[in-house]
Amino acid sequence: MALLAIIYILIFIIFALCAYAVMQIKLAGIDVKDFWSFIEANQILDKLYEFSKKYKTLSPQQQVVYLLEAEKVFKAFDKIPNIIWEDEFKKYDEVLKKYKEIKINRWVSNS
């Protein structure tokens, strides 16, 4: 009986913590769905950052994939206040520079 009570208390605490986290996200003016996409975009940002550091030149297919993934990251980061992701600004800036470089090179080659 005591074990069952402990399990119920632990489940209640877990739900309370989840509700508190959602409340804090909403109080910050962020939609929970946007925050979740930001978390996923943050993982993509890390991969793009490593990719941009590793490869100086990309094939046309790699460029297209890089551009599409970078646009997803930019959209997700735009929905979140800057103060939340200021620690990731260096990575974001490097990915943005590479994005601009690819866009300019593709524009010049198409002209």
C-alpha positions in Angstrom: 0.0 0.0 0.0 2.8 2.4 0.9 4.6 1.6 -2.4 1.5 2.4 -4.4 1.2 5.8 -2.6 4.8 6.6 -3.4 4.2 5.7 -7.1 1.1 8.0 -7.2 3.1 10.8 -5.5 6.0 10.5 -8.0 3.6 10.5 -11.0 1.9 13.6 -9.6 5.3 15.3 -9.2 6.2 14.5 -12.8 2.9 15.9 -14.1 3.3 19.0 -11.9 6.8 19.6 -13.2 5.7 19.2 -16.8 2.8 21.6 -16.2 5.2 24.1 -14.6 7.5 23.9 -17.6 4.7 24.5 -20.0 3.4 27.4 -17.9 6.9 29.0 -17.9 7.1 28.6 -21.7 3.7 30.2 -22.2 4.6 33.0 -19.7 7.6 33.8 -21.8 5.3 34.3 -24.8 6.3 31.3 -26.7 4.0 28.6 -28.1 5.0 25.1 -26.9 5.1 23.8 -30.5 7.4 26.7 -31.4 9.7 25.9 -28.5 9.8 22.2 -29.5 10.7 23.1 -33.0 13.4 25.4 -31.6 14.9 22.4 -29.7 14.9 20.3 -32.9 16.4 23.2 -34.8 19.1 23.6 -32.3 20.2 20.1 -33.0 20.2 20.8 -36.7 22.2 24.0 -36.1 24.9 22.0 -34.3 25.1 19.6 -37.3 25.2 22.5 -39.8 27.8 24.3 -37.8 30.1 21.3 -37.8 29.4 20.7 -41.5 30.2 24.4 -42.4 33.5 24.1 -40.5 34.5 20.8 -42.1 33.7 21.5 -45.7 34.8 24.6 -47.5 33.3 23.7 -50.8 30.0 21.8 -51.3 28.6 20.0 -54.3 25.3 21.5 -55.8 23.3 18.8 -54.0 25.0 19.4 -50.7 24.3 23.2 -51.2 20.6 22.6 -51.7 20.4 20.4 -48.6 22.4 22.9 -46.6 20.1 25.8 -47.7 16.9 23.9 -46.9 18.1 22.8 -43.5 19.4 26.3 -42.7 16.1 27.8 -43.6 14.3 25.5 -41.2 16.7 26.6 -38.4 16.2 30.3 -39.2 12.4 29.9 -39.1 12.5 28.1 -35.8 15.0 30.6 -34.2 12.9 33.6 -35.4 9.9 32.5 -33.3 12.0 32.4 -30.1 13.2 35.5 -28.2 17.0 36.1 -28.7 17.7 36.0 -25.0 16.9 32.3 -25.0 19.4 31.4 -27.7 22.1 33.9 -27.2 24.6 31.1 -26.2 24.1 29.7 -29.7 24.7 33.0 -31.5 28.2 32.1 -32.7 27.0 28.9 -34.3 23.9 30.7 -35.8 26.2 33.4 -37.2 28.6 30.9 -38.8 25.7 29.0 -40.4 24.2 32.2 -41.6 27.5 33.3 -43.2 27.8 30.0 -45.0 24.1 30.3 -46.1 24.7 33.7 -47.5 27.9 32.5 -49.2 26.1 29.7 -50.9 23.2 31.9 -51.9 25.5 34.4 -53.5 27.6 31.8 -55.3 24.5 30.1 -56.7 23.1 33.5 -57.7 26.3 34.4 -59.5 26.5 31.0 -61.2 22.9 31.3 -62.4 23.4 34.8 -63.8 
